[in-house]
Amino acid sequence: QAGDEVEAAPKPTTLIGWLKYGFSSLIGVITGSMIPIIGLLAASGIIKGALALLTTYEVVDKASNTFVLIDAMSDSVFFFMPIFVGFTAAKRLGSDPIVVAIIGGVLTYPTIIEMSKSEAANEIFGMPLNSDFFGIPFHVASYSYSIFPIIVAAWLASVVEPWLKKVIPGMVRMIFLPLFEVIIVSLAILLILGPVVMFVSSGIAAAIQGIYNLSPSISGLFIGGFYQSLVIFGLHWTVIPLVAQDIAQNGNSYLNAIISATMVAQGGAVLAVFVKTKVQKIKQLSGPAAVAAFCGITEPAMYGVNLKYGRVFIMASIGGAVGGFLTGLMNVNMWGFTGSLIGFTSFVNPDGMDFSFWGFWIASAAALITAFTLTYLFGFSDADAGEERTVEKVRLGNREPVHK
């Protein structure tokens, strides 16, 4: 019931329980770190797309200062991602946000970035040993545009900081606490943890891309059909950082193009409910939810309507599968973070408009029409209004009521 307190999940007592607890905690950290900057990523993606249109139609010359200024506005949030994510991750984990943001600044410091480009004679596990610290060789990765290393840094800072508070006298703590924290965590990330995390995250991204390359259409069908189901459990937050990092490092994301089609499908389904229903309460809820979904925010549609009337969500998922299949079949690529209909500029290739732009509209139209038609015909009737259920956003480890 509304107003009921949600009890904290009990600590696990088995190995499987601890694994679930650990995974739930990881999802919570990623969610808390990424949610505050999602709007920034979306806005930057729109600016990137708009700039691509301006250059495609020769309104702005790539060699001009105008291009440089607009490009800086669109790219800064991606380039300095470790600073922003470091701040938000530290707040989530209980370490000092300013100190962790400074560590993010260390990772994106220009000379560190230049050092990552240095050639090396030796390598370990495929990573070139391109620098040394007091004669000890190590691998310097390029941490601009990265996400996961700074989240690990925020976690490490949350462990180191309480220990430092115990051993540093209060009268000098204001100076020496941040001093030692920055040194310890920065060196731990640069010398050991950062290269390992980058190796693992790059491997996961490569695996996802490899699966997509095996069959873009089948991958699109599967991802398009089931991605929004991940949102129910909050598991999509394991995918979003990979998408953001893929766009930041490679400039594009085929996976995000498929995800975009699922957003349009959710909007198409809830739009059908809005058109069909005569129940004023549902109409008032479904109309704004459809607008939000077409603007890339599917939660109001999903938790407010689609999941409440289960068949609607099923029809939306079928629409997402159709849109994802066509997205993969046409090899639609995406150069920005913003999806759904509002993100059309994200499908403009900065090197010149190609078929991805038109493929986006074809796949989006197919997803919308399929979800709308199936929902209108088979997914909803006003008789369902008397059988609505309480919908909760499920989190591993506890359940947080979202909508009644």
C-alpha positions in Angstrom: 0.0 0.0 0.0 1.0 3.6 -0.5 2.9 4.8 2.5 4.0 1.3 3.6 7.6 1.1 4.4 9.7 -1.3 2.4 11.8 -3.5 4.6 15.5 -3.8 3.9 16.4 -7.1 2.4 17.9 -9.5 5.0 21.6 -10.3 4.7 22.1 -13.5 2.7 23.3 -16.7 4.4 24.2 -18.8 1.3 26.7 -18.5 -1.5 23.9 -18.0 -4.0 22.4 -15.4 -1.8 25.6 -13.5 -1.5 26.1 -13.6 -5.3 22.6 -12.2 -5.7 23.3 -9.6 -3.1 26.5 -8.6 -4.7 24.9 -8.3 -8.1 22.1 -6.3 -6.7 24.6 -4.0 -5.0 26.5 -3.6 -8.3 23.3 -2.7 -10.1 22.5 -0.1 -7.4 25.9 1.5 -7.8 25.7 1.7 -11.6 22.2 3.1 -11.4 23.1 5.7 -8.8 26.2 6.7 -10.8 24.5 7.0 -14.2 21.0 8.4 -13.5 22.2 11.9 -12.6 24.1 12.3 -16.0 21.6 10.5 -18.3 20.0 13.9 -19.2 23.4 15.3 -20.0 24.2 12.3 -22.2 20.9 12.7 -24.0 21.4 16.5 -24.5 24.9 15.9 -25.8 23.6 13.3 -28.3 21.1 15.8 -29.6 23.8 18.4 -30.1 26.0 15.9 -31.9 23.2 15.0 -34.2 22.3 18.6 -34.9 26.0 19.4 -35.6 26.1 16.4 -38.0 23.1 17.9 -39.9 24.7 21.3 -40.0 27.9 19.9 -41.5 26.0 17.5 -43.9 24.1 20.5 -45.4 27.3 22.6 -45.3 25.8 25.2 -42.9 28.9 24.7 -40.7 32.4 24.0 -42.0 34.4 21.3 -40.1 37.5 23.5 -40.2 35.7 26.5 -38.7 35.8 27.8 -35.1 32.0 27.4 -35.0 32.4 23.7 -35.5 35.0 23.5 -32.7 32.8 25.3 -30.2 29.7 23.3 -30.9 31.7 20.0 -31.0 33.1 20.9 -27.6 29.6 21.4 -26.2 28.5 18.0 -27.6 31.6 16.0 -26.6 32.7 17.4 -23.2 30.4 15.2 -21.1 31.7 12.1 -22.9 35.4 13.1 -22.8 35.3 14.0 -19.1 33.0 11.2 -18.1 35.3 9.9 -15.3 35.0 13.3 -13.6 31.2 13.4 -13.7 30.7 9.7 -13.0 33.3 9.8 -10.3 31.3 12.6 -8.5 28.0 10.7 -8.7 29.5 7.3 -7.9 31.2 8.7 -4.8 27.9 10.2 -3.6 26.3 6.8 -4.0 29.1 4.9 -2.3 29.7 7.4 0.5 33.2 8.6 -0.4 34.1 12.3 -0.9 32.7 13.3 -4.3 35.2 16.1 -4.8 38.2 13.9 -4.2 36.9 11.2 -6.5 36.1 13.8 -9.2 39.7 15.0 -8.9 40.9 11.4 -9.4 38.7 11.4 -12.5 40.6 14.5 -13.5 43.9 12.6 -13.0 42.6 9.9 -15.4 41.7 12.5 -18.0 44.8 14.7 -17.6 46.2 15.5 -21.1 49.7 14.1 -20.4 48.2 10.9 -19.1 46.1 10.6 -22.3 49.2 11.3 -24.4 51.1 8.6 -22.4 48.5 6.1 -23.3 49.4 6.5 -27.0 53.0 5.7 -26.4 54.5 2.7 -28.2 55.9 -0.2 -26.1 58.2 -3.1 -26.8 56.6 -5.4 -24.3 53.0 -6.3 -23.5 51.1 -8.4 -21.0 47.7 -10.1 -21.8 47.6 -8.0 -25.0 48.1 -4.7 -23.1 51.3 -2.8 -24.1 53.5 -1.8 -21.2 53.8 1.8 -22.4 55.0 3.5 -19.3 56.8 3.0 -16.0 56.6 4.1 -12.4 60.0 4.3 -10.6 61.2 1.9 -13.2 58.3 -0.6 -12.9 56.6 -1.0 -16.3 52.8 -0.8 -16.5 50.0 -0.2 -19.0 48.5 3.2 -19.3 45.0 3.0 -20.8 43.1 6.0 -22.3 40.6 6.8 -19.5 38.8 9.7 -21.2 35.3 8.5 -22.2 35.5 5.6 -19.7 33.0 4.8 -17.0 33.9 1.6 -15.0 37.4 2.5 -13.8 36.2 5.6 -12.0 33.3 3.6 -10.4 36.0 1.2 -9.1 38.0 4.2 -7.9 34.9 5.5 -6.0 34.5 2.2 -4.3 38.2 2.0 -3.4 37.9 5.6 -2.0 35.0 4.5 0.2 37.2 1.8 1.7 40.4 3.9 2.0 38.8 7.1 3.3 37.4 5.7 6.7 40.8 4.1 7.3 42.6 7.3 6.7 40.3 9.2 9.0 41.3 6.8 11.8 45.1 7.2 11.3 45.3 10.9 10.4 45.1 13.3 13.4 42.1 15.6 13.3 44.1 18.8 13.3 45.8 18.0 10.0 43.1 15.8 8.4 41.7 18.6 6.2 45.0 18.7 4.2 46.4 15.2 4.5 43.2 13.1 4.1 42.6 14.3 0.5 46.3 14.3 -0.2 46.8 10.6 0.7 43.4 9.6 -0.7 44.2 11.1 -4.1 47.7 9.5 -4.2 46.6 6.0 -3.0 43.5 5.7 -5.2 45.0 7.3 -8.3 48.1 5.0 -8.2 45.9 1.9 -7.5 43.7 2.7 -10.6 46.5 3.8 -12.9 48.9 1.0 -12.1 46.7 -2.0 -11.4 42.9 -1.8 -11.3 42.3 0.6 -14.2 44.0 -1.6 -16.9 42.2 -4.7 -15.5 38.8 -3.0 -15.6 39.4 -1.6 -19.1 40.5 -5.0 -20.3 37.3 -6.7 -18.9 34.9 -4.0 -20.0 36.4 -3.8 -23.5 36.1 -7.6 -23.7 32.4 -7.5 -22.8 31.8 -4.8 -25.3 33.7 -6.8 -28.0 31.7 -9.9 -27.1 28.4 -8.1 -27.5 29.6 -6.6 -30.8 30.7 -10.1 -31.9 27.3 -11.6 -31.2 25.7 -8.8 -33.1 28.1 -9.3 -36.1 27.1 -13.0 -36.2 23.6 -12.1 -37.2 22.5 -8.4 -36.9 18.9 -9.3 -37.7 18.5 -12.2 -35.2 20.3 -10.1 -32.6 18.0 -7.2 -33.3 15.0 -9.5 -33.0 16.1 -11.0 -29.7 17.3 -7.7 -28.1 14.3 -5.8 -29.4 11.9 -8.3 -28.0 13.4 -8.6 -24.5 15.3 -5.4 -23.7 12.4 -3.6 -22.1 12.0 -6.7 -19.8 15.4 -5.9 -18.4 14.1 -2.5 -17.4 11.5 -4.1 -15.1 14.3 -5.6 -13.0 16.7 -2.6 -13.4 19.1 -4.9 -15.3 19.3 -2.5 -18.2 21.7 -0.5 -16.1 24.3 -3.1 -16.9 23.9 -2.3 -20.6 23.6 1.5 -20.5 27.2 2.1 -19.4 28.4 -0.2 -22.2 26.4 1.8 -24.8 27.6 5.1 -23.4 31.2 3.9 -23.5 30.8 2.5 -27.0 29.5 5.8 -28.3 32.2 7.7 -26.4 35.1 5.6 -27.6 34.0 4.5 -31.1 31.6 7.3 -31.9 28.6 5.0 -32.6 26.5 2.1 -31.2 24.6 -0.5 -33.2 23.2 -1.8 -29.9 21.7 1.6 -29.0 19.9 1.7 -32.3 18.1 -1.5 -31.5 17.2 -0.2 -28.0 15.8 3.0 -29.6 13.3 0.8 -31.5 12.0 -0.7 -28.2 11.3 2.7 -26.8 9.2 3.6 -29.9 7.3 0.3 -29.5 6.4 1.0 -25.9 5.2 4.4 -27.0 3.1 2.9 -29.8 1.4 0.5 -27.4 0.5 3.1 -24.8 -0.7 5.4 -27.6 -3.1 2.7 -28.7 -4.5 2.6 -25.2 -4.9 6.4 -25.2 -6.8 6.2 -28.5 -9.0 3.3 -27.6 -9.9 3.9 -24.0 -13.0 5.8 -22.9 -11.9 5.7 -19.2 -10.8 9.3 -18.4 -8.3 8.2 -15.8 -6.5 5.9 -18.2 -6.6 8.4 -21.0 -5.0 11.1 -18.8 -2.2 8.7 -17.9 -1.6 7.1 -21.3 -1.4 10.3 -23.3 1.6 11.9 -21.5 3.2 8.4 -21.1 3.2 8.1 -24.9 4.8 11.5 -25.3 7.4 10.6 -22.8 8.2 7.3 -24.5 8.7 9.0 -27.9 11.1 11.3 -26.0 13.1 8.3 -24.8 11.6 7.8 -21.3 9.6 4.5 -21.2 9.1 4.1 -17.5 5.8 6.1 -17.4 4.4 4.0 -20.2 5.6 0.7 -18.8 4.8 1.1 -15.1 1.7 3.4 -15.6 -0.1 1.4 -18.3 1.7 -1.3 -20.3 2.7 -3.6 -17.4 -0.5 -2.9 -15.5 -2.5 -4.4 -18.4 -0.1 -7.3 -19.2 -1.2 -7.9 -22.8 -0.2 -4.3 -23.6 3.4 -5.0 -22.6 3.5 -8.2 -24.6 2.2 -6.4 -27.8 4.8 -3.6 -27.2 7.5 -6.3 -26.9 6.4 -7.8 -30.2 6.6 -4.3 -31.8 10.1 -3.9 -30.3 11.2 -7.3 -31.8 9.9 -6.2 -35.2 11.7 -2.8 -34.9 14.9 -4.5 -33.6 14.9 -7.1 -36.4 14.6 -4.4 -39.1 17.2 -2.2 -37.3 19.7 -5.1 -37.4 18.7 -6.2 -40.9 19.4 -2.8 -42.3 22.6 -2.4 -40.2 21.2 0.9 -38.7 23.9 2.6 -36.7 23.6 5.4 -34.1 26.0 8.2 -33.3 24.3 9.7 -30.3 22.9 8.5 -27.0 19.4 9.9 -27.3 16.9 7.3 -28.7 13.3 7.0 -29.7 11.7 9.5 -32.0 13.2 12.6 -30.4 16.6 11.2 -31.0 16.4 11.2 -34.8 19.5 13.4 -35.1 21.5 10.6 -33.4 21.1 8.6 -36.6 22.9 11.2 -38.7 26.4 10.0 -39.6 28.9 12.8 -38.8 30.8 11.9 -42.0 27.7 12.5 -44.1 24.1 11.2 -43.9 23.8 7.6 -44.9 21.1 4.9 -44.9 21.1 4.7 -41.1 19.0 7.8 -40.9 16.3 6.4 -43.2 16.6 2.9 -41.7 15.8 4.5 -38.3 12.6 5.9 -39.6 11.6 2.6 -41.3 12.3 0.5 -38.2 10.7 3.0 -35.9 7.6 3.2 -38.0 7.4 -0.6 -38.1 7.8 -0.9 -34.4 5.2 1.9 -33.7 2.6 0.5 -36.2 3.0 -3.1 -35.0 2.8 -2.3 -31.3 -0.1 0.2 -31.9 -2.1 -2.2 -34.1 -1.7 -5.3 -31.9 -2.5 -3.4 -28.8 -5.6 -1.8 -30.3 -6.9 -5.1 -31.6 -5.8 -7.6 -29.0 -4.0 -5.9 -26.1 -6.5 -3.7 -24.4 -10.1 -3.1 -23.8 -11.8 -0.9 -21.2 -13.0 -4.1 -19.5 -9.4 -4.5 -18.4 -9.6 -1.3 -16.3 -11.5 -3.2 -13.6 -8.7 -5.8 -13.4 -5.7 -3.5 -13.2 -2.9 -4.7 -10.9 -0.4 -3.0 -8.7 2.8 -2.6 -10.6 6.1 -2.5 -8.8 9.6 -1.8 -10.0 11.5 -4.9 -9.0 15.0 -4.6 -7.7 17.1 -7.6 -6.8 17.1 -7.8 -3.0 14.0 -5.8 -2.4 10.9 -4.4 -4.1 10.3 -0.7 -4.5 6.7 0.4 -5.2 6.5 2.7 -8.2 2.9 3.0 -9.3 -0.5 2.1 -8.0 
